[in-house]
Amino acid sequence: MIVDSGTPIHIVYDHLFVSNTREDYTPVAGFSGNASHATHRGDLSARVHTNKNEYINLVDKDSTLVIPDCVRRLYSVRQATHKGYKVQLDSTKPGIWISEHFIPFVNDPETDLWLLPLYPSTHKDNGLYPLPSLLRSSNSSNIHRDPR
């Protein structure tokens, strides 16, 4: 996902990283002024890779619009900070702090944009995507360690 400080909500063009979806026809305006609309709203649900070589689940409740005719997935810095995450953009190590986990951004050399690499979640459970139960930590948060 492209890290975007301007969009107020995460934007995707498919359901790969969205759970708990419901129909939603919110109108949106693109950067070039073109108009479109969402088809669904839901939770951003993905796995992210930390700087300590761990994979954790990222679940941002009610944070994502599915807009089928958008060209790229956008990760909203505003949504991240609203959820309490610390986003570092102006530093030598750009990335995002989620609790005690740091997820580094990756620079796309073609566009010179920062990307948040997402990986599809591996299991579905009532619309959420937790890791298999044997890998779950003892707390009940949405962030779980993967020992790989």
PyMOL CGO cylinders between C-alpha atoms (Angstrom):
from pymol import cmd
from pymol.cgo import CYLINDER

trace = [
    CYLINDER, 0.00, 0.00, 0.00, 1.20, 3.51, -0.75, 0.3, 1, 1, 1, 1, 1, 1,
    CYLINDER, 1.20, 3.51, -0.75, 1.58, 5.50, 2.47, 0.3, 1, 1, 1, 1, 1, 1,
    CYLINDER, 1.58, 5.50, 2.47, -0.67, 8.54, 1.96, 0.3, 1, 1, 1, 1, 1, 1,
    CYLINDER, -0.67, 8.54, 1.96, -0.87, 11.45, 4.37, 0.3, 1, 1, 1, 1, 1, 1,
    CYLINDER, -0.87, 11.45, 4.37, -3.77, 13.06, 2.50, 0.3, 1, 1, 1, 1, 1, 1,
    CYLINDER, -3.77, 13.06, 2.50, -6.45, 10.38, 2.37, 0.3, 1, 1, 1, 1, 1, 1,
    CYLINDER, -6.45, 10.38, 2.37, -8.73, 10.18, 5.42, 0.3, 1, 1, 1, 1, 1, 1,
    CYLINDER, -8.73, 10.18, 5.42, -9.36, 6.42, 5.06, 0.3, 1, 1, 1, 1, 1, 1,
    CYLINDER, -9.36, 6.42, 5.06, -7.54, 3.36, 3.70, 0.3, 1, 1, 1, 1, 1, 1,
    CYLINDER, -7.54, 3.36, 3.70, -8.47, 2.74, 0.05, 0.3, 1, 1, 1, 1, 1, 1,
    CYLINDER, -8.47, 2.74, 0.05, -8.33, -0.61, -1.77, 0.3, 1, 1, 1, 1, 1, 1,
    CYLINDER, -8.33, -0.61, -1.77, -9.66, -1.86, -5.10, 0.3, 1, 1, 1, 1, 1, 1,
    CYLINDER, -9.66, -1.86, -5.10, -10.49, -5.43, -3.97, 0.3, 1, 1, 1, 1, 1, 1,
    CYLINDER, -10.49, -5.43, -3.97, -11.37, -7.40, -0.84, 0.3, 1, 1, 1, 1, 1, 1,
    CYLINDER, -11.37, -7.40, -0.84, -7.97, -9.08, -0.34, 0.3, 1, 1, 1, 1, 1, 1,
    CYLINDER, -7.97, -9.08, -0.34, -7.12, -7.04, 2.77, 0.3, 1, 1, 1, 1, 1, 1,
    CYLINDER, -7.12, -7.04, 2.77, -10.65, -6.26, 4.01, 0.3, 1, 1, 1, 1, 1, 1,
    CYLINDER, -10.65, -6.26, 4.01, -12.82, -8.16, 6.48, 0.3, 1, 1, 1, 1, 1, 1,
    CYLINDER, -12.82, -8.16, 6.48, -16.21, -7.53, 8.08, 0.3, 1, 1, 1, 1, 1, 1,
    CYLINDER, -16.21, -7.53, 8.08, -17.41, -5.81, 4.92, 0.3, 1, 1, 1, 1, 1, 1,
    CYLINDER, -17.41, -5.81, 4.92, -20.76, -4.19, 4.41, 0.3, 1, 1, 1, 1, 1, 1,
    CYLINDER, -20.76, -4.19, 4.41, -22.20, -2.31, 1.45, 0.3, 1, 1, 1, 1, 1, 1,
    CYLINDER, -22.20, -2.31, 1.45, -21.25, 1.35, 1.41, 0.3, 1, 1, 1, 1, 1, 1,
    CYLINDER, -21.25, 1.35, 1.41, -21.62, 3.72, -1.54, 0.3, 1, 1, 1, 1, 1, 1,
    CYLINDER, -21.62, 3.72, -1.54, -19.61, 6.67, -0.21, 0.3, 1, 1, 1, 1, 1, 1,
    CYLINDER, -19.61, 6.67, -0.21, -18.74, 9.09, -3.04, 0.3, 1, 1, 1, 1, 1, 1,
    CYLINDER, -18.74, 9.09, -3.04, -15.03, 9.87, -3.39, 0.3, 1, 1, 1, 1, 1, 1,
    CYLINDER, -15.03, 9.87, -3.39, -12.97, 12.29, -5.44, 0.3, 1, 1, 1, 1, 1, 1,
    CYLINDER, -12.97, 12.29, -5.44, -9.67, 11.21, -6.92, 0.3, 1, 1, 1, 1, 1, 1,
    CYLINDER, -9.67, 11.21, -6.92, -6.44, 13.22, -6.94, 0.3, 1, 1, 1, 1, 1, 1,
    CYLINDER, -6.44, 13.22, -6.94, -7.05, 14.24, -10.56, 0.3, 1, 1, 1, 1, 1, 1,
    CYLINDER, -7.05, 14.24, -10.56, -10.58, 15.41, -9.71, 0.3, 1, 1, 1, 1, 1, 1,
    CYLINDER, -10.58, 15.41, -9.71, -12.40, 12.38, -11.11, 0.3, 1, 1, 1, 1, 1, 1,
    CYLINDER, -12.40, 12.38, -11.11, -15.42, 11.16, -9.13, 0.3, 1, 1, 1, 1, 1, 1,
    CYLINDER, -15.42, 11.16, -9.13, -16.09, 7.60, -8.06, 0.3, 1, 1, 1, 1, 1, 1,
    CYLINDER, -16.09, 7.60, -8.06, -17.78, 5.73, -5.23, 0.3, 1, 1, 1, 1, 1, 1,
    CYLINDER, -17.78, 5.73, -5.23, -17.06, 2.91, -2.85, 0.3, 1, 1, 1, 1, 1, 1,
    CYLINDER, -17.06, 2.91, -2.85, -18.91, -0.39, -2.97, 0.3, 1, 1, 1, 1, 1, 1,
    CYLINDER, -18.91, -0.39, -2.97, -18.00, -1.64, 0.52, 0.3, 1, 1, 1, 1, 1, 1,
    CYLINDER, -18.00, -1.64, 0.52, -16.53, -0.55, 3.86, 0.3, 1, 1, 1, 1, 1, 1,
    CYLINDER, -16.53, -0.55, 3.86, -14.75, -2.78, 6.36, 0.3, 1, 1, 1, 1, 1, 1,
    CYLINDER, -14.75, -2.78, 6.36, -11.72, -3.54, 8.51, 0.3, 1, 1, 1, 1, 1, 1,
    CYLINDER, -11.72, -3.54, 8.51, -8.18, -3.48, 7.12, 0.3, 1, 1, 1, 1, 1, 1,
    CYLINDER, -8.18, -3.48, 7.12, -6.92, -7.02, 7.86, 0.3, 1, 1, 1, 1, 1, 1,
    CYLINDER, -6.92, -7.02, 7.86, -3.40, -8.05, 6.91, 0.3, 1, 1, 1, 1, 1, 1,
    CYLINDER, -3.40, -8.05, 6.91, -0.10, -9.35, 8.14, 0.3, 1, 1, 1, 1, 1, 1,
    CYLINDER, -0.10, -9.35, 8.14, 2.89, -7.01, 8.32, 0.3, 1, 1, 1, 1, 1, 1,
    CYLINDER, 2.89, -7.01, 8.32, 6.59, -7.73, 8.72, 0.3, 1, 1, 1, 1, 1, 1,
    CYLINDER, 6.59, -7.73, 8.72, 8.37, -6.07, 11.65, 0.3, 1, 1, 1, 1, 1, 1,
    CYLINDER, 8.37, -6.07, 11.65, 11.97, -4.92, 11.89, 0.3, 1, 1, 1, 1, 1, 1,
    CYLINDER, 11.97, -4.92, 11.89, 12.59, -7.92, 14.21, 0.3, 1, 1, 1, 1, 1, 1,
    CYLINDER, 12.59, -7.92, 14.21, 11.69, -10.37, 11.42, 0.3, 1, 1, 1, 1, 1, 1,
    CYLINDER, 11.69, -10.37, 11.42, 8.28, -11.20, 12.92, 0.3, 1, 1, 1, 1, 1, 1,
    CYLINDER, 8.28, -11.20, 12.92, 4.91, -11.18, 11.21, 0.3, 1, 1, 1, 1, 1, 1,
    CYLINDER, 4.91, -11.18, 11.21, 2.04, -9.64, 13.15, 0.3, 1, 1, 1, 1, 1, 1,
    CYLINDER, 2.04, -9.64, 13.15, -1.63, -9.25, 12.31, 0.3, 1, 1, 1, 1, 1, 1,
    CYLINDER, -1.63, -9.25, 12.31, -2.83, -5.73, 11.65, 0.3, 1, 1, 1, 1, 1, 1,
    CYLINDER, -2.83, -5.73, 11.65, -6.59, -5.23, 12.05, 0.3, 1, 1, 1, 1, 1, 1,
    CYLINDER, -6.59, -5.23, 12.05, -7.89, -1.66, 11.77, 0.3, 1, 1, 1, 1, 1, 1,
    CYLINDER, -7.89, -1.66, 11.77, -11.61, -1.67, 12.51, 0.3, 1, 1, 1, 1, 1, 1,
    CYLINDER, -11.61, -1.67, 12.51, -13.94, 0.22, 10.13, 0.3, 1, 1, 1, 1, 1, 1,
    CYLINDER, -13.94, 0.22, 10.13, -11.04, 1.93, 8.39, 0.3, 1, 1, 1, 1, 1, 1,
    CYLINDER, -11.04, 1.93, 8.39, -11.20, 0.88, 4.75, 0.3, 1, 1, 1, 1, 1, 1,
    CYLINDER, -11.20, 0.88, 4.75, -13.23, 1.63, 1.62, 0.3, 1, 1, 1, 1, 1, 1,
    CYLINDER, -13.23, 1.63, 1.62, -13.31, -0.72, -1.37, 0.3, 1, 1, 1, 1, 1, 1,
    CYLINDER, -13.31, -0.72, -1.37, -13.29, 1.38, -4.56, 0.3, 1, 1, 1, 1, 1, 1,
    CYLINDER, -13.29, 1.38, -4.56, -13.04, -1.02, -7.53, 0.3, 1, 1, 1, 1, 1, 1,
    CYLINDER, -13.04, -1.02, -7.53, -11.88, 1.59, -10.05, 0.3, 1, 1, 1, 1, 1, 1,
    CYLINDER, -11.88, 1.59, -10.05, -9.01, 2.98, -7.97, 0.3, 1, 1, 1, 1, 1, 1,
    CYLINDER, -9.01, 2.98, -7.97, -5.56, 2.22, -9.34, 0.3, 1, 1, 1, 1, 1, 1,
    CYLINDER, -5.56, 2.22, -9.34, -3.51, 1.69, -6.17, 0.3, 1, 1, 1, 1, 1, 1,
    CYLINDER, -3.51, 1.69, -6.17, -4.08, 0.71, -2.56, 0.3, 1, 1, 1, 1, 1, 1,
    CYLINDER, -4.08, 0.71, -2.56, -3.58, 3.65, -0.18, 0.3, 1, 1, 1, 1, 1, 1,
    CYLINDER, -3.58, 3.65, -0.18, -2.65, 3.42, 3.50, 0.3, 1, 1, 1, 1, 1, 1,
    CYLINDER, -2.65, 3.42, 3.50, -4.06, 6.43, 5.37, 0.3, 1, 1, 1, 1, 1, 1,
    CYLINDER, -4.06, 6.43, 5.37, -1.64, 8.08, 7.79, 0.3, 1, 1, 1, 1, 1, 1,
    CYLINDER, -1.64, 8.08, 7.79, -4.66, 9.86, 9.30, 0.3, 1, 1, 1, 1, 1, 1,
    CYLINDER, -4.66, 9.86, 9.30, -6.37, 6.52, 10.05, 0.3, 1, 1, 1, 1, 1, 1,
    CYLINDER, -6.37, 6.52, 10.05, -3.15, 5.15, 11.54, 0.3, 1, 1, 1, 1, 1, 1,
    CYLINDER, -3.15, 5.15, 11.54, -2.69, 8.09, 13.89, 0.3, 1, 1, 1, 1, 1, 1,
    CYLINDER, -2.69, 8.09, 13.89, -6.40, 8.01, 14.77, 0.3, 1, 1, 1, 1, 1, 1,
    CYLINDER, -6.40, 8.01, 14.77, -5.90, 4.36, 15.82, 0.3, 1, 1, 1, 1, 1, 1,
    CYLINDER, -5.90, 4.36, 15.82, -3.04, 5.44, 18.09, 0.3, 1, 1, 1, 1, 1, 1,
    CYLINDER, -3.04, 5.44, 18.09, -0.15, 4.30, 15.89, 0.3, 1, 1, 1, 1, 1, 1,
    CYLINDER, -0.15, 4.30, 15.89, 2.96, 6.47, 15.60, 0.3, 1, 1, 1, 1, 1, 1,
    CYLINDER, 2.96, 6.47, 15.60, 3.89, 7.13, 11.98, 0.3, 1, 1, 1, 1, 1, 1,
    CYLINDER, 3.89, 7.13, 11.98, 7.45, 8.24, 11.18, 0.3, 1, 1, 1, 1, 1, 1,
    CYLINDER, 7.45, 8.24, 11.18, 7.72, 9.91, 7.78, 0.3, 1, 1, 1, 1, 1, 1,
    CYLINDER, 7.72, 9.91, 7.78, 10.45, 12.50, 8.25, 0.3, 1, 1, 1, 1, 1, 1,
    CYLINDER, 10.45, 12.50, 8.25, 13.26, 10.34, 9.56, 0.3, 1, 1, 1, 1, 1, 1,
    CYLINDER, 13.26, 10.34, 9.56, 16.09, 8.13, 8.41, 0.3, 1, 1, 1, 1, 1, 1,
    CYLINDER, 16.09, 8.13, 8.41, 13.93, 5.11, 9.32, 0.3, 1, 1, 1, 1, 1, 1,
    CYLINDER, 13.93, 5.11, 9.32, 10.39, 5.77, 8.10, 0.3, 1, 1, 1, 1, 1, 1,
    CYLINDER, 10.39, 5.77, 8.10, 7.76, 3.37, 9.32, 0.3, 1, 1, 1, 1, 1, 1,
    CYLINDER, 7.76, 3.37, 9.32, 4.97, 2.82, 11.78, 0.3, 1, 1, 1, 1, 1, 1,
    CYLINDER, 4.97, 2.82, 11.78, 4.96, 1.89, 15.47, 0.3, 1, 1, 1, 1, 1, 1,
    CYLINDER, 4.96, 1.89, 15.47, 2.09, -0.38, 16.48, 0.3, 1, 1, 1, 1, 1, 1,
    CYLINDER, 2.09, -0.38, 16.48, 2.38, -0.98, 20.22, 0.3, 1, 1, 1, 1, 1, 1,
    CYLINDER, 2.38, -0.98, 20.22, 5.98, -2.18, 20.67, 0.3, 1, 1, 1, 1, 1, 1,
    CYLINDER, 5.98, -2.18, 20.67, 6.29, -3.32, 17.04, 0.3, 1, 1, 1, 1, 1, 1,
    CYLINDER, 6.29, -3.32, 17.04, 8.04, -1.24, 14.36, 0.3, 1, 1, 1, 1, 1, 1,
    CYLINDER, 8.04, -1.24, 14.36, 7.02, -1.90, 10.75, 0.3, 1, 1, 1, 1, 1, 1,
    CYLINDER, 7.02, -1.90, 10.75, 9.45, -0.20, 8.34, 0.3, 1, 1, 1, 1, 1, 1,
    CYLINDER, 9.45, -0.20, 8.34, 8.18, 1.39, 5.15, 0.3, 1, 1, 1, 1, 1, 1,
    CYLINDER, 8.18, 1.39, 5.15, 9.81, 0.41, 1.86, 0.3, 1, 1, 1, 1, 1, 1,
    CYLINDER, 9.81, 0.41, 1.86, 10.79, 2.96, -0.76, 0.3, 1, 1, 1, 1, 1, 1,
    CYLINDER, 10.79, 2.96, -0.76, 9.57, 2.30, -4.31, 0.3, 1, 1, 1, 1, 1, 1,
    CYLINDER, 9.57, 2.30, -4.31, 12.49, 3.46, -6.51, 0.3, 1, 1, 1, 1, 1, 1,
    CYLINDER, 12.49, 3.46, -6.51, 10.23, 3.94, -9.55, 0.3, 1, 1, 1, 1, 1, 1,
    CYLINDER, 10.23, 3.94, -9.55, 7.83, 6.37, -7.87, 0.3, 1, 1, 1, 1, 1, 1,
    CYLINDER, 7.83, 6.37, -7.87, 9.96, 7.43, -4.86, 0.3, 1, 1, 1, 1, 1, 1,
    CYLINDER, 9.96, 7.43, -4.86, 6.91, 6.77, -2.67, 0.3, 1, 1, 1, 1, 1, 1,
    CYLINDER, 6.91, 6.77, -2.67, 6.84, 4.98, 0.69, 0.3, 1, 1, 1, 1, 1, 1,
    CYLINDER, 6.84, 4.98, 0.69, 5.03, 1.65, 0.76, 0.3, 1, 1, 1, 1, 1, 1,
    CYLINDER, 5.03, 1.65, 0.76, 3.61, -0.40, 3.63, 0.3, 1, 1, 1, 1, 1, 1,
    CYLINDER, 3.61, -0.40, 3.63, 4.06, -4.01, 2.49, 0.3, 1, 1, 1, 1, 1, 1,
    CYLINDER, 4.06, -4.01, 2.49, 0.98, -6.09, 3.38, 0.3, 1, 1, 1, 1, 1, 1,
    CYLINDER, 0.98, -6.09, 3.38, 0.63, -9.84, 3.25, 0.3, 1, 1, 1, 1, 1, 1,
    CYLINDER, 0.63, -9.84, 3.25, -2.71, -11.65, 3.09, 0.3, 1, 1, 1, 1, 1, 1,
    CYLINDER, -2.71, -11.65, 3.09, -3.85, -13.10, 6.37, 0.3, 1, 1, 1, 1, 1, 1,
    CYLINDER, -3.85, -13.10, 6.37, -3.68, -16.85, 6.59, 0.3, 1, 1, 1, 1, 1, 1,
    CYLINDER, -3.68, -16.85, 6.59, -6.89, -17.78, 8.40, 0.3, 1, 1, 1, 1, 1, 1,
    CYLINDER, -6.89, -17.78, 8.40, -10.45, -16.49, 8.61, 0.3, 1, 1, 1, 1, 1, 1,
    CYLINDER, -10.45, -16.49, 8.61, -12.31, -16.55, 11.91, 0.3, 1, 1, 1, 1, 1, 1,
    CYLINDER, -12.31, -16.55, 11.91, -15.66, -14.76, 12.11, 0.3, 1, 1, 1, 1, 1, 1,
    CYLINDER, -15.66, -14.76, 12.11, -14.52, -12.13, 9.64, 0.3, 1, 1, 1, 1, 1, 1,
    CYLINDER, -14.52, -12.13, 9.64, -11.21, -11.49, 11.42, 0.3, 1, 1, 1, 1, 1, 1,
    CYLINDER, -11.21, -11.49, 11.42, -7.88, -12.95, 10.42, 0.3, 1, 1, 1, 1, 1, 1,
    CYLINDER, -7.88, -12.95, 10.42, -6.01, -14.19, 13.50, 0.3, 1, 1, 1, 1, 1, 1,
    CYLINDER, -6.01, -14.19, 13.50, -2.97, -16.41, 13.35, 0.3, 1, 1, 1, 1, 1, 1,
    CYLINDER, -2.97, -16.41, 13.35, -3.54, -20.09, 14.15, 0.3, 1, 1, 1, 1, 1, 1,
    CYLINDER, -3.54, -20.09, 14.15, -4.46, -20.55, 17.82, 0.3, 1, 1, 1, 1, 1, 1,
    CYLINDER, -4.46, -20.55, 17.82, -1.16, -22.21, 18.73, 0.3, 1, 1, 1, 1, 1, 1,
    CYLINDER, -1.16, -22.21, 18.73, 0.66, -19.01, 17.74, 0.3, 1, 1, 1, 1, 1, 1,
    CYLINDER, 0.66, -19.01, 17.74, -1.59, -16.60, 19.61, 0.3, 1, 1, 1, 1, 1, 1,
    CYLINDER, -1.59, -16.60, 19.61, -0.17, -14.65, 22.50, 0.3, 1, 1, 1, 1, 1, 1,
    CYLINDER, -0.17, -14.65, 22.50, -1.84, -14.80, 25.87, 0.3, 1, 1, 1, 1, 1, 1,
    CYLINDER, -1.84, -14.80, 25.87, -3.45, -11.38, 25.52, 0.3, 1, 1, 1, 1, 1, 1,
    CYLINDER, -3.45, -11.38, 25.52, -6.55, -10.81, 23.42, 0.3, 1, 1, 1, 1, 1, 1,
    CYLINDER, -6.55, -10.81, 23.42, -5.32, -7.93, 21.26, 0.3, 1, 1, 1, 1, 1, 1,
    CYLINDER, -5.32, -7.93, 21.26, -5.42, -8.03, 17.49, 0.3, 1, 1, 1, 1, 1, 1,
    CYLINDER, -5.42, -8.03, 17.49, -1.62, -8.16, 17.31, 0.3, 1, 1, 1, 1, 1, 1,
    CYLINDER, -1.62, -8.16, 17.31, -0.07, -11.61, 17.58, 0.3, 1, 1, 1, 1, 1, 1,
    CYLINDER, -0.07, -11.61, 17.58, 3.52, -12.78, 17.23, 0.3, 1, 1, 1, 1, 1, 1,
    CYLINDER, 3.52, -12.78, 17.23, 4.57, -15.31, 14.65, 0.3, 1, 1, 1, 1, 1, 1,
    CYLINDER, 4.57, -15.31, 14.65, 7.74, -17.12, 15.73, 0.3, 1, 1, 1, 1, 1, 1,
    CYLINDER, 7.74, -17.12, 15.73, 9.19, -17.35, 12.20, 0.3, 1, 1, 1, 1, 1, 1,
]
cmd.load_cgo(trace, "trace")
